[in-house]
Amino acid sequence: MSEFVDNRGKLLVGEYPDQLSFTPVRFFVISDVPEGEFRGQHAHKSNQQVLICLSGSLTVRLHDGKKWEEHGLRPNGEALLVPALHFGELSNFASETMLLVLASEAYDTHEYINDFDKFLKACEGCG
C-alpha cells in the first residue's frame, strides 16, 4: 500500500498488480467487536485476503501449518496478506477498530476450515 499525506489529510492507495497479488472480488468491514472477542478462527482452502486497519488496532495471528506468527495492525498504511491455507485469529480489538478485508473469491461456506486440527491435516506439507 502507498500512503500520501498532505494538509488535506491522508490517502491510502493499493493497486493491482503492483501492490495486491489478486483482484478483489469481495470486501467487508469488521467493526464494533466487543472487548475480549475473537474473529476469524478459520482458514480458507483457496481464498486469499488482504487486511487493512482503517482505525484503531488489533492483533492477527496466522498459522502456516508449521508455526504461528503474530502481527499488530494499525492504520499506518500497511496491509497484511493472508494466503490460502493459513489459519487466522483476530483479537485485541481496540474499541474504535475498523478492519477492511479484501478477498480474492466470493463467499462460499465450503471454502472455510473452521477446525484447527482439520486445518493441520489439510495443510500437511505446506508452510
PyMOL commands that set and color helices and strands:
alter all, ss='L'
color gray80, all
select helices_A, chain A and resi 109-111+116-122
alter helices_A, ss='H'
color red, helices_A
select strands_A, chain A and resi 2-6+9-13+26-31+39-44+49-55+58-63+68-73+80-82+87-91+98-103+112-113
alter strands_A, ss='S'
color yellow, strands_A
deselect
rebuild
show_as cartoon
